Amino acid sequence: EISELNWKPLPIGAHEIDAVLLTHAHIDHIGYLPKLCRDGFRGPVYCTRATNDITKLSLPDSGSLQEEFARYANKKGFSRHKPALPLYTEADAYEANKLLMPLEFDENYDLAGKCVMRYRRAGHILGSAMIEFSLPDGRKILFSGDLGRFNTPIIRDPEIIDSADILLMESTYGDRVHSKESAIGELEEVLQSAVEIGGMVIVPAFAIGRTQEMLYFVSELQREGRLPKMPMFVDSPMATDATAIYARNHDDHDLEMEQLEDEVRNPLRPEDLIFTRKSSESKKINALRGPALVIASSGMASGGRVVHHLHRRLGDDRNTLLFVGYQAMGTLGRELVDGAREVEIMGDTIPVRAEIRRIDSLSAHADSDEMMNWLGKFKEPPKMTYLVHGDIQAMQAFSNRIRGELGWATHMPELFETVEL
């Protein structure tokens, strides 16, 4: 529920922070910015150009959705908060966006204390970056951010790094390996089945990244004649605008995408696709009978328009709920992939009769093998590798792999632990 996320208080005041450096623009990473600004932060927020474009789009949209959902919760009375409140408003988001300062990849920028930073390509979503810090004594600190995957469509591969004295390494999929099944083949199977039985396919997808990848694969299936005609909807104003941002940020594309843009008008706009902006347009989808494909945010089914679609469609065994990304603990998406037979949505108990499917191979996060392969390109080990951004079990499993296979020193920090470098 929007207003029930437990914000951890920062160990220092927001006014004491000199600058914020973004690695990418997923809303779960940038959503703290409006609150930080409301608490007194007024410094620069550095980011890449594509991250700047996406953040300026997604933050106000997120604030507006939270206000809308809080109003709905208060109207229906299903929140345990009286009243339910958004974490931040659309107005808060616009104030935060004023602090954004876009930087170029691979260029050095001076920070306070004679520290120099530069962004390196992380290959995760459009604009995603690692951050490399050079200290005055010659040491180099590298923060991996969210590491992407190799040989995926649209986005360039992660940049190979050969050295760092200190490494902060993500560990999201540190305890697992993605399916080797063809993502496009699995998607074809799900959509073909929906056509045969007249079902709806609901895809909770991040508006930025996963939605565009899904559209790319649907376009490819259509070009190859592998997909019957069916209505398709991207039910997210933000995803609609984000798709246009993807098309114009050519520097972040890989060669495959650029070549394809020379051959067809737009590989991110399949036939029979409708983008819905207004809530009234979204509500019309409720009256539609399958087969049809609906891609709606959010990716973990924790908010946004997809929640309304699940409220209506989960109880019908002709329908399919297709997850195409990571589902964090505590989200509705995680409950569903873990096999819940009924779930609570907007105060109602909904039986789960729809088929629950996953395409694990579509993850934009590198898996354990892929991260180990990337680490293996270092010419010499870091003096210490700090593992971050992962569930405890994933972090521990990845720590064990790094120690066992590479012989590197690793450390799993506690919340608010301070390390002196």
C-alpha positions as CSV (number, residue, x, y, z in Angstrom):
1,E,0.0,0.0,0.0
2,I,1.4,3.4,-1.1
3,S,1.5,5.1,2.3
4,E,2.7,2.1,4.2
5,L,6.2,1.8,2.9
6,N,8.6,2.0,5.8
7,W,11.1,4.8,5.0
8,K,14.3,4.2,6.9
9,P,15.5,7.5,8.4
10,L,18.9,8.7,7.1
11,P,21.7,8.7,9.7
12,I,22.4,12.4,8.8
13,G,20.1,15.2,7.9
14,A,19.1,15.8,4.3
15,H,20.6,19.3,4.5
16,E,24.0,17.7,5.3
17,I,24.2,15.8,2.0
18,D,26.3,17.6,-0.6
19,A,25.2,15.7,-3.8
20,V,23.2,12.7,-5.0
21,L,24.5,10.5,-7.8
22,L,21.9,8.4,-9.7
23,T,22.8,5.2,-11.4
24,H,19.5,4.8,-13.3
25,A,15.9,5.9,-13.3
26,H,13.8,2.9,-12.0
27,I,11.2,4.5,-9.7
28,D,12.3,2.3,-6.8
29,H,15.7,3.9,-7.0
30,I,14.7,7.6,-7.6
31,G,11.5,7.6,-5.5
32,Y,13.3,8.9,-2.4
33,L,14.3,12.1,-4.1
34,P,11.1,14.1,-3.6
35,K,11.1,13.2,0.1
36,L,14.8,14.0,0.4
37,C,14.1,17.5,-1.1
38,R,11.1,18.0,1.2
39,D,13.4,17.2,4.1
40,G,15.9,20.0,3.1
41,F,18.3,18.6,0.4
42,R,19.2,21.3,-2.1
43,G,22.4,20.0,-3.7
44,P,22.9,18.7,-7.3
45,V,21.5,15.4,-8.4
46,Y,23.9,14.0,-11.0
47,C,22.8,11.5,-13.6
48,T,23.3,10.5,-17.3
49,R,21.3,12.3,-20.0
50,A,18.8,9.4,-20.5
51,T,18.3,9.1,-16.8
52,N,17.6,12.8,-16.7
53,D,14.9,12.4,-19.4
54,I,13.3,9.4,-17.7
55,T,13.4,10.9,-14.2
56,K,11.7,14.1,-15.3
57,L,9.0,12.0,-16.8
58,S,8.6,9.3,-14.2
59,L,8.8,11.2,-10.9
60,P,5.8,13.5,-11.5
61,D,3.8,10.6,-12.9
62,S,4.6,8.5,-9.8
63,G,3.6,11.3,-7.5
64,S,0.3,11.8,-9.4
65,L,-0.4,8.0,-9.2
66,Q,0.2,8.0,-5.5
67,E,-2.1,10.9,-4.9
68,E,-4.8,9.2,-7.1
69,F,-4.3,5.9,-5.2
70,A,-4.5,7.6,-1.8
71,R,-7.7,9.3,-2.8
72,Y,-9.1,5.9,-3.9
73,A,-8.0,4.2,-0.7
74,N,-9.7,6.9,1.4
75,K,-12.9,6.7,-0.7
76,K,-13.1,2.9,-0.4
77,G,-11.8,2.9,3.2
78,F,-9.4,-0.1,2.8
79,S,-6.2,1.6,4.2
80,R,-5.2,1.2,7.8
81,H,-4.1,4.8,7.7
82,K,-6.7,7.4,8.4
83,P,-6.2,9.2,6.0
84,A,-4.0,7.3,3.6
85,L,-1.3,9.7,2.2
86,P,1.1,9.5,-0.8
87,L,4.8,9.2,0.0
88,Y,5.2,12.4,-2.2
89,T,3.0,14.4,-4.5
90,E,3.3,15.5,-8.1
91,A,4.4,18.9,-6.9
92,D,7.1,17.4,-4.7
93,A,8.4,15.5,-7.8
94,Y,8.6,18.7,-9.9
95,E,10.7,20.4,-7.2
96,A,13.1,17.4,-7.1
97,N,13.4,17.5,-10.8
98,K,14.8,21.0,-10.7
99,L,18.0,19.6,-9.0
100,L,18.9,17.2,-11.9
101,M,22.2,17.8,-13.6
102,P,22.8,15.5,-16.6
103,L,26.4,14.4,-17.3
104,E,28.0,12.5,-20.2
105,F,29.3,9.0,-20.1
106,D,33.1,8.5,-19.8
107,E,33.9,12.1,-18.9
108,N,35.6,13.2,-15.7
109,Y,33.8,15.5,-13.3
110,D,35.2,17.1,-10.1
111,L,33.4,16.5,-6.8
112,A,34.0,17.9,-3.4
113,G,37.3,16.9,-1.7
114,K,39.3,16.6,-4.9
115,C,37.4,13.4,-5.8
116,V,36.8,12.8,-9.5
117,M,33.8,10.8,-10.8
118,R,32.8,9.4,-14.2
119,Y,29.9,7.3,-15.4
120,R,30.5,4.0,-17.2
121,R,27.8,2.0,-19.1
122,A,26.1,-0.6,-16.9
123,G,23.8,-2.1,-19.6
124,H,20.8,-2.4,-17.3
125,I,18.2,0.0,-18.7
126,L,18.4,3.1,-20.8
127,G,20.9,5.5,-19.2
128,S,22.0,3.1,-16.5
129,A,25.6,3.6,-15.3
130,M,28.3,2.4,-13.0
131,I,30.1,5.2,-11.0
132,E,33.9,5.3,-10.9
133,F,35.5,7.5,-8.3
134,S,39.2,8.5,-8.5
135,L,40.7,9.7,-5.2
136,P,43.6,12.2,-4.8
137,D,45.9,9.4,-3.7
138,G,45.4,7.5,-7.0
139,R,43.0,4.8,-5.6
140,K,39.9,4.0,-7.6
141,I,36.4,3.1,-6.2
142,L,33.9,1.5,-8.4
143,F,30.1,1.2,-7.7
144,S,28.5,-1.3,-10.1
145,G,25.0,0.0,-9.8
146,D,22.6,-2.5,-11.3
147,L,24.6,-4.6,-13.8
148,G,22.9,-5.5,-17.0
149,R,23.2,-8.5,-19.2
150,F,25.2,-9.2,-22.4
151,N,23.7,-9.7,-25.8
152,T,20.2,-8.3,-25.1
153,P,18.2,-6.1,-27.5
154,I,18.1,-2.3,-27.5
155,I,20.7,-1.5,-24.8
156,R,24.5,-1.6,-25.1
157,D,26.3,-4.3,-23.1
158,P,27.9,-3.6,-19.7
159,E,31.3,-2.0,-20.0
160,I,34.2,-4.3,-19.1
161,I,36.2,-2.8,-16.2
162,D,39.7,-4.1,-15.5
163,S,40.5,-2.7,-12.1
164,A,39.3,-1.0,-8.9
165,D,40.8,-0.7,-5.5
166,I,37.4,-0.9,-3.8
167,L,34.3,-2.4,-5.4
168,L,30.7,-2.0,-4.4
169,M,28.9,-4.8,-6.2
170,E,25.2,-5.5,-6.6
171,S,24.0,-9.0,-5.7
172,T,20.3,-9.0,-6.8
173,Y,20.6,-12.4,-8.5
174,G,23.6,-13.6,-6.6
175,D,21.9,-16.9,-5.7
176,R,20.4,-17.9,-9.1
177,V,20.9,-18.3,-12.8
178,H,18.4,-17.1,-15.3
179,S,16.5,-19.6,-17.5
180,K,18.3,-20.4,-20.8
181,E,14.9,-20.7,-22.5
182,S,14.3,-18.3,-25.3
183,A,12.3,-15.4,-23.9
184,I,10.7,-14.7,-27.3
185,G,9.7,-18.4,-27.6
186,E,8.1,-18.4,-24.1
187,L,6.2,-15.2,-24.9
188,E,5.0,-16.7,-28.2
189,E,3.7,-19.7,-26.3
190,V,1.8,-17.6,-23.8
191,L,0.2,-15.4,-26.4
192,Q,-0.7,-18.3,-28.7
193,S,-2.4,-20.1,-25.8
194,A,-4.4,-16.9,-25.0
195,V,-5.6,-16.7,-28.6
196,E,-6.8,-20.4,-28.5
197,I,-8.8,-20.0,-25.3
198,G,-9.8,-16.4,-25.6
199,G,-8.0,-15.3,-22.5
200,M,-6.4,-12.0,-21.4
201,V,-2.7,-11.8,-20.8
202,I,-1.8,-9.3,-18.1
203,V,1.8,-8.3,-17.9
204,P,3.0,-6.2,-14.9
205,A,6.0,-4.4,-16.3
206,F,8.2,-1.5,-15.3
207,A,7.2,1.4,-17.5
208,I,10.9,2.0,-18.2
209,G,12.9,-0.8,-19.7
210,R,10.8,-3.9,-19.5
211,T,7.8,-2.5,-21.4
212,Q,10.0,-1.5,-24.3
213,E,11.7,-4.9,-24.3
214,M,8.3,-6.6,-24.4
215,L,7.2,-4.4,-27.3
216,Y,10.4,-5.2,-29.2
217,F,9.8,-9.0,-28.9
218,V,6.1,-8.6,-29.9
219,S,7.3,-6.7,-33.0
220,E,9.7,-9.4,-33.8
221,L,7.0,-12.1,-33.5
222,Q,4.8,-10.1,-35.8
223,R,7.6,-9.6,-38.4
224,E,8.3,-13.3,-38.5
225,G,4.5,-14.2,-38.8
226,R,4.5,-16.1,-35.5
227,L,1.7,-14.1,-33.8
228,P,-2.0,-13.9,-34.8
229,K,-3.7,-10.6,-34.7
230,M,-4.9,-9.6,-31.3
231,P,-5.6,-6.3,-29.4
232,M,-2.7,-5.0,-27.4
233,F,-2.5,-2.2,-24.9
234,V,0.2,-0.4,-23.0
235,D,-1.8,0.9,-20.1
236,S,0.6,3.5,-18.7
237,P,1.0,7.1,-19.6
238,M,4.6,7.0,-18.3
239,A,5.4,3.9,-20.5
240,T,3.9,5.7,-23.5
241,D,6.3,8.7,-23.0
242,A,9.2,6.5,-22.0
243,T,9.0,4.6,-25.3
244,A,9.5,7.8,-27.2
245,I,12.5,8.6,-24.9
246,Y,14.0,5.2,-25.8
247,A,13.6,5.9,-29.5
248,R,15.5,9.2,-29.4
249,N,18.4,8.3,-27.1
250,H,20.5,6.7,-29.8
251,D,23.8,6.8,-28.0
252,D,22.5,4.2,-25.5
253,H,21.4,1.7,-28.3
254,D,23.4,-1.2,-29.4
255,L,24.1,-1.9,-33.1
256,E,21.2,-4.3,-33.5
257,M,18.7,-1.7,-32.6
258,E,20.2,0.9,-34.8
259,Q,20.2,-1.4,-37.8
260,L,16.6,-2.4,-37.2
261,E,15.5,1.3,-37.1
262,D,16.8,1.6,-40.6
263,E,14.6,-1.2,-41.8
264,V,11.3,-0.5,-40.1
265,R,9.5,2.5,-38.9
266,N,9.6,1.8,-35.2
267,P,10.4,-1.6,-33.6
268,L,8.8,-0.4,-30.4
269,R,5.4,0.0,-31.9
270,P,3.9,-3.3,-32.9
271,E,0.8,-3.6,-35.0
272,D,-2.6,-3.3,-33.3
273,L,-1.0,-1.6,-30.3
274,I,-2.9,1.1,-28.4
275,F,-1.3,3.4,-25.8
276,T,-3.7,4.5,-23.1
277,R,-3.1,7.7,-21.3
278,K,-6.4,8.6,-19.6
279,S,-7.9,6.6,-16.8
280,S,-11.1,6.6,-18.8
281,E,-9.3,4.8,-21.6
282,S,-7.9,2.3,-19.1
283,K,-11.3,1.6,-17.7
284,K,-12.6,0.6,-21.2
285,I,-10.1,-2.3,-21.2
286,N,-12.2,-3.8,-18.3
287,A,-15.1,-4.4,-20.6
288,L,-12.9,-6.1,-23.2
289,R,-13.0,-9.9,-23.7
290,G,-10.0,-11.8,-24.7
291,P,-7.8,-12.6,-26.4
292,A,-5.8,-9.5,-25.7
293,L,-2.5,-8.4,-24.3
294,V,-2.3,-5.7,-21.6
295,I,1.1,-4.4,-20.4
296,A,0.6,-2.2,-17.4
297,S,2.8,-0.8,-14.6
298,S,4.0,-1.5,-12.0
299,G,6.4,-4.4,-12.5
300,M,5.9,-5.9,-9.1
301,A,2.1,-5.3,-9.1
302,S,2.6,-3.0,-6.1
303,G,0.7,-0.1,-7.5
304,G,-0.5,1.6,-10.7
305,R,-3.1,0.5,-13.2
306,V,-2.1,-3.1,-13.2
307,V,-3.6,-3.5,-9.7
308,H,-7.0,-2.7,-11.1
309,H,-6.6,-5.2,-14.0
310,L,-5.6,-7.9,-11.5
311,H,-8.6,-7.1,-9.3
312,R,-10.8,-7.8,-12.3
313,R,-9.0,-10.6,-14.1
314,L,-7.3,-12.8,-11.5
315,G,-10.5,-14.8,-10.7
316,D,-10.9,-16.0,-14.3
317,D,-9.1,-19.3,-15.2
318,R,-9.0,-18.3,-18.9
319,N,-6.6,-15.4,-18.1
320,T,-2.8,-15.5,-17.7
321,L,-0.7,-13.3,-15.4
322,L,2.7,-13.1,-16.9
323,F,5.6,-11.8,-14.8
324,V,8.7,-10.7,-16.7
325,G,10.9,-9.3,-13.9
326,Y,12.1,-9.6,-10.4
327,Q,9.5,-9.7,-7.6
328,A,10.7,-8.3,-4.3
329,M,9.7,-9.7,-0.9
330,G,6.5,-8.0,0.4
331,T,5.0,-7.2,-3.0
332,L,1.8,-8.5,-4.5
333,G,3.8,-9.9,-7.3
334,R,6.0,-12.0,-4.9
335,E,2.8,-13.4,-3.3
336,L,1.5,-14.5,-6.6
337,V,4.7,-16.1,-7.9
338,D,5.0,-17.9,-4.6
339,G,1.7,-19.6,-5.2
340,A,-0.9,-17.6,-3.2
341,R,-4.4,-19.0,-3.7
342,E,-6.0,-15.7,-2.8
343,V,-4.7,-12.2,-2.4
344,E,-6.0,-8.9,-1.0
345,I,-6.3,-6.2,-3.5
346,M,-7.8,-2.8,-2.6
347,G,-9.5,-4.2,0.4
348,D,-11.1,-7.2,-1.4
349,T,-10.1,-10.8,-1.1
350,I,-9.5,-12.1,-4.7
351,P,-9.3,-15.8,-5.6
352,V,-6.3,-16.6,-7.8
353,R,-7.7,-18.8,-10.7
354,A,-5.7,-17.2,-13.5
355,E,-2.6,-19.0,-14.7
356,I,0.6,-17.5,-13.2
357,R,3.6,-17.6,-15.6
358,R,7.1,-16.2,-15.4
359,I,9.7,-15.5,-18.0
360,D,12.9,-15.4,-16.0
361,S,15.2,-15.0,-19.0
362,L,13.8,-11.5,-19.6
363,S,15.4,-10.1,-16.4
364,A,17.5,-6.9,-17.1
365,H,19.7,-7.9,-14.1
366,A,22.8,-10.0,-14.7
367,D,22.5,-13.4,-12.9
368,S,25.1,-15.0,-10.7
369,D,27.0,-16.5,-13.6
370,E,26.9,-13.3,-15.6
371,M,28.2,-11.2,-12.7
372,M,31.0,-13.7,-12.1
373,N,31.9,-13.5,-15.7
374,W,32.1,-9.7,-15.5
375,L,34.1,-9.8,-12.3
376,G,36.5,-12.4,-14.0
377,K,37.6,-9.7,-16.5
378,F,39.3,-7.7,-13.7
379,K,43.1,-7.9,-14.2
380,E,43.7,-7.9,-10.4
381,P,41.3,-8.3,-7.5
382,P,40.0,-5.3,-5.6
383,K,41.3,-5.0,-2.0
384,M,37.7,-5.3,-0.8
385,T,34.4,-6.1,-2.5
386,Y,31.4,-4.8,-0.6
387,L,28.1,-6.5,-1.6
388,V,25.0,-4.4,-1.8
389,H,21.5,-4.3,-3.3
390,G,20.3,-7.9,-2.7
391,D,18.3,-10.1,-0.3
392,I,20.5,-11.5,2.4
393,Q,20.4,-15.1,1.0
394,A,21.4,-13.8,-2.5
395,M,24.1,-11.7,-1.0
396,Q,25.5,-14.5,1.0
397,A,25.5,-17.0,-1.9
398,F,27.3,-14.5,-4.1
399,S,29.8,-13.8,-1.4
400,N,30.6,-17.5,-1.2
401,R,31.0,-17.7,-5.0
402,I,33.4,-14.7,-5.1
403,R,35.5,-16.0,-2.3
404,G,35.5,-19.6,-3.5
405,E,36.0,-19.1,-7.2
406,L,38.0,-15.8,-7.4
407,G,39.6,-15.8,-3.9
408,W,38.6,-12.2,-3.3
409,A,37.9,-10.6,0.0
410,T,34.2,-9.7,0.4
411,H,32.1,-7.9,3.0
412,M,28.3,-7.7,3.6
413,P,27.5,-4.3,5.2
414,E,24.9,-3.8,7.9
415,L,22.4,-0.9,7.5
416,F,24.1,2.4,8.2
417,E,27.5,0.8,8.8
418,T,30.2,3.3,8.1
419,V,33.4,2.2,6.3
420,E,36.5,4.5,6.4
421,L,38.6,4.3,3.2
